[in-house]
Structure formats: structure tokens, C-alpha cells
Amino acid sequence: MVASDDKVFKALADASRRQLLDRLRKKNGQSLGDLCKGHDMSRQAVTKHLALLEAANLVATVKRGREKLHYLNPVPINDIYMRWIGKFEQERVQALHNLKLALQENDHD
């Protein structure tokens, strides 16, 4: 469990990988070409990031003909949530989250 958690934390530590996960969350089942669109990274860089996400089990792939489709796997993130946050009172965590959002909105105004 610890080794897999380490891989998840390492994968989530990079902003580009988090951005790829966000894109899969919005539209699951994208090809490499789809994921490369709108990025200022090379195709090779996106491929390397996806390989790290796959190694952390955050992305699952399915081959469809010549295409390889990428899907978000939320289970490892949920496991970490349950281990690290689930032990705390949900109401307190939610209150802190709401406070953070309110402060961020004030910073933008």
C-alpha cells in the first residue's frame, strides 16, 4: 500500500500531470492526440506524464483499434482520501475547504 501511495503522491506532485487528470475528469476516454491538444508540451512529454500516471494506477487505458484511450481511475485518490482525510471529521474539513474557496474569491476581486 505504501509503495503505491508513493507513486500516487509522486504523480500528483506535478502540475502538468494534474492538468491531464483534470482533462480526463472533464472528458474521459481521450486518445494521446486529444490530450496533446492545447498543451505547450511535446507529444513525447505528454506520453511520459501519462506513463507515470499509469504506473500510479491513476489512468487506465483501453486499446480501440490503433488508438489507445485513456481513462481516469479515481480509486487511488479515494484510497488516499480515506486514509488521510477520512479519519478526520468531515464537517471540519469541509469548513476549511469552504473558507479557502472564500479567501480565493476575495483575492480575485
GIURWO-V55983 format. One record per residue. N is the residue number from 1. NEAR is the number of other C-alpha atoms within 8 Angstrom. Layout:
# GIURWO-V55983
n,near
N,NEAR
N,NEAR
This chain:
# GIURWO-V55983
n,near
1,4
2,5
3,6
4,8
5,10
6,8
7,10
8,14
9,8
10,8
11,12
12,9
13,8
14,8
15,7
16,7
17,13
18,11
19,8
20,9
21,9
22,8
23,10
24,13
25,8
26,6
27,7
28,10
29,8
30,12
31,10
32,12
33,8
34,7
35,12
36,11
37,6
38,5
39,7
40,4
41,7
42,8
43,9
44,6
45,8
46,12
47,9
48,8
49,10
50,10
51,8
52,9
53,13
54,10
55,8
56,12
57,10
58,14
59,12
60,10
61,8
62,7
63,8
64,7
65,5
66,5
67,7
68,11
69,12
70,14
71,11
72,11
73,9
74,7
75,7
76,12
77,9
78,8
79,8
80,10
81,9
82,9
83,8
84,8
85,10
86,9
87,7
88,8
89,7
90,8
91,6
92,8
93,10
94,8
95,8
96,8
97,8
98,8
99,8
100,8
101,8
102,8
103,8
104,8
105,8
106,7
107,6
108,5
109,4
